[in-house]
């Protein structure tokens, strides 16, 4: 029965899910985090950029960012700092095309790209430095993390011990339909810039004629995400990439925290039944928090997601 009661309470001045989502993303700063970047070639002749924050530990937390994010996002750097302060190394990986430079292939990243997370996990193990790996994911990165853990649990290395994910659209189709044009417009403008870079590399395979930043996500995914990544359609992409179907297979202690007022998540993204049936899968649904928000004290840079992840992954008393 790992349905977890939530202790999260937002600051009184963040009145609703939109403010809880927008203000941390726009204004939060996380000083004191310094990365060492490593570019790693992939087996398909591409590359992934890894950003390390190392304190000399035998444990590392691997962090997966959200849609159109990167390792510099405040929610990633806040989590890096929280684990470094606990004596844990951190590895924030940037998805293909998200590190400030276009990747080499026609494909880039999508919300089901668990193969790349698998590559990063095994690369970290291959350094020989780590006996313990923790996983943390936000939004799109949370879906990738849950899919990775559940789609082929026999292939997850034994060194991967625990995971915590936040604000995850475990049902991609319902979330793609729910997200408002207020939010999707920002993402679609960013994605258009990346597609324009991709068109320079593959002029015969990327057609931006008629591109509309007011499209819905299903329209965008039908025209671009699906065909560029080997899916038959947007519906095929959503069906094969949604992590909800894999939650029953997760074999390590895993925490999902989705706020009930998250403006990105539909009702199907609150997997109560899956938590009731899988003793390894813990689900927490605070009444508030927004999308990748969870500020406790916005002015003093204190965030529930970081406290909760440290507590759950390091098995500390909350």
Backbone torsions as a table, in degrees:
resi	resn	phi	psi	omega
1	UNK	NA	46.6	-174.3
2	UNK	-74.9	57.0	166.7
3	UNK	-91.7	118.0	-167.1
4	UNK	-103.7	123.1	172.9
5	UNK	-66.8	142.8	-174.3
6	UNK	-101.4	140.2	176.0
7	UNK	-100.8	4.1	-174.3
8	UNK	-72.2	134.2	172.4
9	UNK	-134.7	127.4	-178.6
10	UNK	-78.3	162.2	171.7
11	UNK	-65.4	148.0	-172.3
12	UNK	-62.1	-25.7	-174.4
13	UNK	-85.0	-9.4	171.5
14	UNK	-96.6	93.0	-161.8
15	UNK	-79.1	-22.3	-174.9
16	UNK	-152.1	177.7	-175.7
17	UNK	-64.0	-30.3	179.2
18	UNK	-70.0	-46.2	176.8
19	UNK	-64.0	-38.7	-179.9
20	UNK	-66.8	-24.8	177.1
21	UNK	-84.8	-48.2	-167.3
22	UNK	-78.5	-45.8	-172.1
23	UNK	-64.5	-45.9	176.5
24	UNK	-60.4	-38.5	-180.0
25	UNK	-65.7	-34.4	-177.0
26	UNK	-84.3	-37.6	-165.3
27	UNK	-117.7	-13.3	-176.5
28	UNK	-70.2	137.0	173.4
29	UNK	-122.0	142.2	179.5
30	UNK	-126.1	93.8	179.9
31	UNK	-76.5	161.3	170.6
32	UNK	87.8	4.7	177.6
33	UNK	-103.7	122.6	-178.1
34	UNK	-128.0	124.2	-177.1
35	UNK	-98.5	155.7	163.4
36	UNK	-115.7	117.4	-175.2
37	UNK	-86.0	141.5	175.4
38	UNK	-133.0	125.3	175.3
39	UNK	-94.4	124.0	-174.7
40	UNK	-116.0	124.7	176.4
41	UNK	-71.1	142.5	179.5
42	UNK	-99.1	161.3	-178.9
43	UNK	-61.0	-21.3	-179.4
44	UNK	-97.4	25.0	175.3
45	UNK	65.1	35.2	173.0
46	UNK	-117.5	-161.2	177.2
47	UNK	-148.7	156.1	171.5
48	UNK	-130.4	133.3	179.2
49	UNK	-95.0	124.4	-179.5
50	UNK	-107.9	135.2	176.3
51	UNK	-114.3	116.4	-175.2
52	UNK	-101.3	141.2	167.9
53	UNK	-130.1	100.7	-164.8
54	UNK	-110.5	131.6	176.0
55	UNK	-116.1	7.7	176.9
56	UNK	87.2	31.1	-176.6
57	UNK	-93.3	167.6	172.4
58	UNK	-97.3	2.8	175.9
59	UNK	-122.7	145.5	179.0
60	UNK	-136.8	141.2	172.1
61	UNK	-103.1	127.6	178.6
62	UNK	-101.3	123.1	-172.3
63	UNK	-110.1	132.1	-179.7
64	UNK	-115.8	122.8	-173.0
65	UNK	-84.8	177.8	-178.3
66	UNK	-89.3	-177.8	-179.9
67	UNK	-56.2	128.0	179.9
68	UNK	58.1	25.2	175.3
69	UNK	-95.6	-165.9	176.9
70	UNK	-169.8	-176.6	-176.4
71	UNK	-70.8	-12.4	-178.5
72	UNK	-88.4	-6.1	-179.3
73	UNK	-63.4	145.3	-173.7
74	UNK	-62.8	-34.5	179.6
75	UNK	-67.8	-29.9	175.2
76	UNK	-73.8	-48.8	-177.7
77	UNK	-65.3	-34.6	175.6
78	UNK	-62.1	-40.5	179.1
79	UNK	-70.5	-38.7	175.9
80	UNK	-57.6	-48.9	-179.2
81	UNK	-61.7	-42.1	-178.3
82	UNK	-61.3	-41.3	-179.0
83	UNK	-78.8	-36.2	174.3
84	UNK	-58.8	-39.1	179.1
85	UNK	-66.2	-21.6	176.5
86	UNK	-94.5	7.9	177.3
87	UNK	80.9	28.5	179.6
88	UNK	-118.1	132.1	173.9
89	UNK	-65.6	158.4	178.5
90	UNK	-132.6	140.6	176.1
91	UNK	-128.8	108.3	177.1
92	UNK	-101.2	111.1	-178.5
93	UNK	-96.3	145.6	178.8
94	UNK	-101.5	129.2	179.1
95	UNK	-64.3	160.9	178.1
96	UNK	-55.4	126.6	-178.8
97	UNK	82.0	3.8	-177.1
98	UNK	-105.7	4.4	-175.8
99	UNK	-100.4	11.6	-179.7
100	UNK	101.2	1.4	-179.1
101	UNK	-146.1	135.4	178.7
102	UNK	-61.8	142.9	173.6
103	UNK	-76.2	173.8	-169.9
104	UNK	-85.0	-23.7	-171.5
105	UNK	-96.1	167.4	174.9
106	UNK	-63.4	-41.3	176.3
107	UNK	-70.7	154.5	171.3
108	UNK	-126.3	-99.3	176.6
109	UNK	-136.9	163.5	172.6
110	UNK	-152.0	176.7	-170.7
111	UNK	-77.9	-0.4	175.3
112	UNK	-116.8	16.5	-172.6
113	UNK	-78.8	59.6	179.9
114	UNK	-70.9	-18.4	176.7
115	UNK	-62.8	-36.3	178.5
116	UNK	-71.2	-37.4	175.3
117	UNK	-63.7	-41.2	176.7
118	UNK	-58.7	-41.8	177.7
119	UNK	-61.5	-44.0	-178.6
120	UNK	-66.1	-42.8	178.3
121	UNK	-59.2	-47.2	-178.0
122	UNK	-71.1	-29.2	174.5
123	UNK	-65.8	-44.1	178.1
124	UNK	-60.0	-42.1	176.9
125	UNK	-63.8	-36.1	-178.3
126	UNK	-67.5	-15.6	175.9
127	UNK	-69.3	-19.9	-179.0
128	UNK	78.7	5.8	-175.6
129	UNK	-91.3	-19.2	-165.2
130	UNK	-121.7	130.9	172.6
131	UNK	-100.2	-13.5	-177.9
132	UNK	-137.0	133.3	175.8
133	UNK	-125.5	133.2	170.6
134	UNK	-112.3	152.8	178.6
135	UNK	-121.4	136.6	173.9
136	UNK	-132.6	135.4	178.3
137	UNK	-140.0	149.2	178.5
138	UNK	-121.9	130.0	173.0
139	UNK	53.2	-116.5	178.9
140	UNK	-54.6	-41.1	179.4
141	UNK	-67.0	-28.4	174.3
142	UNK	-68.6	-40.0	177.6
143	UNK	-64.2	-43.0	177.4
144	UNK	-60.4	-42.0	-178.4
145	UNK	-65.4	-47.7	-179.9
146	UNK	-64.8	-40.9	177.5
147	UNK	-61.5	-45.0	178.7
148	UNK	-57.6	-43.4	-176.7
149	UNK	-71.3	-30.6	-172.1
150	UNK	-104.7	-19.6	-174.0
151	UNK	-76.9	-31.5	179.0
152	UNK	-146.0	69.0	-172.8
153	UNK	-60.8	-26.2	178.2
154	UNK	-66.8	-21.1	-177.1
155	UNK	-96.4	-3.3	176.6
156	UNK	-75.5	123.0	-177.7
157	UNK	-58.3	146.8	-177.8
158	UNK	-64.4	-19.6	179.0
159	UNK	-72.7	-16.3	176.5
160	UNK	-79.8	108.7	-167.7
161	UNK	-98.7	-42.3	-174.7
162	UNK	-152.3	161.4	-179.6
163	UNK	-145.2	151.1	174.5
164	UNK	-141.1	131.4	-177.9
165	UNK	-134.0	153.7	-171.9
166	UNK	-135.6	138.8	172.7
167	UNK	57.2	54.6	-169.3
168	UNK	-103.2	125.5	173.4
169	UNK	-80.9	78.4	-174.8
170	UNK	-67.1	-20.5	171.9
171	UNK	-112.6	99.5	-170.1
172	UNK	-67.4	-38.4	-176.7
173	UNK	-63.9	-46.4	-178.2
174	UNK	-65.0	-36.6	178.8
175	UNK	-71.8	-38.0	177.4
176	UNK	-61.9	-33.5	178.4
177	UNK	-78.1	-29.0	-174.4
178	UNK	-82.0	-38.8	-171.4
179	UNK	-58.0	131.7	-173.7
180	UNK	-78.0	161.1	178.6
181	UNK	-65.4	-21.2	176.6
182	UNK	-59.9	-43.2	-179.7
183	UNK	-85.3	-43.3	-174.1
184	UNK	-64.7	-29.5	-179.5
185	UNK	-59.3	-41.6	179.6
186	UNK	-64.2	-43.7	179.4
187	UNK	-64.6	-42.7	-175.4
188	UNK	-69.3	-31.0	174.5
189	UNK	-66.9	-42.0	178.0
190	UNK	-64.9	-42.9	179.0
191	UNK	-65.1	-33.5	177.7
192	UNK	-62.6	-41.2	178.2
193	UNK	-61.6	-40.0	179.4
194	UNK	-70.4	-36.5	176.7
195	UNK	-66.3	-34.5	176.8
196	UNK	-64.2	-39.7	175.2
197	UNK	-64.8	-39.4	179.3
198	UNK	-66.2	-35.3	179.0
199	UNK	-63.4	-33.9	177.6
200	UNK	-63.8	-34.0	179.7
201	UNK	-82.3	-33.2	-175.8
202	UNK	-132.8	69.7	-173.6
203	UNK	-62.7	-24.5	-178.2
204	UNK	-88.6	-6.5	-173.3
205	UNK	-119.3	-8.9	179.4
206	UNK	-123.6	114.5	-178.8
207	UNK	-114.5	112.5	-178.4
208	UNK	-99.1	8.4	-179.6
209	UNK	-61.8	133.0	179.4
210	UNK	77.9	10.1	-179.6
211	UNK	-60.0	135.5	-176.0
212	UNK	-131.4	114.1	-180.0
213	UNK	-68.2	-3.8	175.8
214	UNK	-97.1	5.7	174.4
215	UNK	-58.5	158.7	165.3
216	UNK	-80.3	164.3	176.9
217	UNK	-63.6	-39.4	175.8
218	UNK	-58.3	-36.0	177.1
219	UNK	-66.2	-44.4	178.7
220	UNK	-63.7	-46.3	-177.0
221	UNK	-66.3	-32.8	177.7
222	UNK	-65.4	-41.0	-175.6
223	UNK	-83.6	-33.9	-172.0
224	UNK	-120.7	-59.3	-173.0
225	UNK	-56.2	-49.2	-175.9
226	UNK	-63.4	-56.9	-176.3
227	UNK	-66.8	-32.2	-178.7
228	UNK	-74.8	-13.8	-176.8
229	UNK	-124.0	19.2	170.2
230	UNK	83.4	20.4	176.6
231	UNK	-102.0	150.8	-177.9
232	UNK	-70.8	-31.8	-174.8
233	UNK	-165.2	174.6	174.6
234	UNK	-61.4	-42.1	179.8
235	UNK	-62.3	-38.5	177.0
236	UNK	-64.9	-42.3	176.2
237	UNK	-59.3	-48.3	-179.8
238	UNK	-63.8	-43.0	-176.8
239	UNK	-65.4	-40.8	-176.5
240	UNK	-82.7	-23.0	-173.4
241	UNK	-101.8	-16.6	-178.8
242	UNK	-66.1	134.2	-175.9
243	UNK	-81.4	-14.7	-173.6
244	UNK	-56.8	-39.3	-177.8
245	UNK	-66.9	-16.4	-176.3
246	UNK	-102.1	-5.2	-174.6
247	UNK	-61.7	-32.9	-178.6
248	UNK	-65.2	-18.4	-175.1
249	UNK	-96.1	-6.1	-174.2
250	UNK	-66.8	133.5	-172.9
251	UNK	-113.5	-4.3	177.6
252	UNK	-114.3	155.6	178.2
253	UNK	-58.1	121.6	-173.9
254	UNK	-136.7	132.5	-179.1
255	UNK	-113.4	130.0	171.1
256	UNK	-115.1	127.1	176.4
257	UNK	-119.1	111.1	176.7
258	UNK	-122.7	122.7	179.7
259	UNK	-75.7	141.0	-178.9
260	UNK	-67.8	-21.9	179.1
261	UNK	-100.8	19.4	178.2
262	UNK	-66.0	117.9	-176.5
263	UNK	-71.8	-5.2	-179.8
264	UNK	-97.1	-14.6	-166.9
265	UNK	-109.9	131.7	173.7
266	UNK	-86.9	172.1	-177.1
267	UNK	-58.9	-31.2	-178.6
268	UNK	-71.1	-5.1	177.8
269	UNK	-94.3	17.1	177.4
270	UNK	-120.6	84.5	-167.4
271	UNK	-81.5	70.1	-178.7
272	UNK	-64.7	-48.5	-176.7
273	UNK	-61.8	-39.5	179.4
274	UNK	-62.6	-37.5	177.8
275	UNK	-69.3	-36.3	179.6
276	UNK	-66.6	-28.6	-174.1
277	UNK	-95.4	-19.4	-177.5
278	UNK	-117.3	111.5	-177.7
279	UNK	-66.0	-14.1	178.9
280	UNK	-88.1	-15.9	-173.4
281	UNK	-104.1	113.8	-177.0
282	UNK	-104.9	127.8	-178.1
283	UNK	-120.8	127.7	-180.0
284	UNK	-124.3	129.1	-177.1
285	UNK	-127.7	80.9	175.9
286	UNK	-62.9	152.7	-178.1
287	UNK	-64.7	-29.8	-176.9
288	UNK	-134.1	176.0	-179.7
289	UNK	141.5	-24.1	-178.8
290	UNK	70.4	-160.3	179.4
291	UNK	-104.8	115.4	-176.8
292	UNK	51.5	44.8	177.7
293	UNK	-107.8	-98.0	173.3
294	UNK	64.1	33.8	173.9
295	UNK	-69.2	135.7	168.6
296	UNK	-94.2	-47.9	176.2
297	UNK	-136.7	92.2	-175.2
298	UNK	-57.8	-39.7	-175.7
299	UNK	-70.4	-28.4	-178.6
300	UNK	-108.2	14.1	169.7
301	UNK	64.3	40.0	178.8
302	UNK	-111.8	124.8	-172.9
303	UNK	-128.2	134.0	-178.8
304	UNK	-63.1	-38.2	-177.4
305	UNK	-58.5	-38.9	-179.7
306	UNK	-72.5	-44.0	177.4
307	UNK	-61.2	-44.4	-175.9
308	UNK	-69.2	-40.6	179.3
309	UNK	-64.7	-44.8	177.9
310	UNK	-60.4	-45.6	-179.2
311	UNK	-60.9	-46.3	-175.6
312	UNK	-72.6	-45.4	-175.2
313	UNK	-73.2	-37.0	-179.2
314	UNK	-94.6	3.1	175.8
315	UNK	56.2	45.0	176.4
316	UNK	-94.3	159.0	177.0
317	UNK	-72.5	133.4	-176.9
318	UNK	-90.9	NA	NA
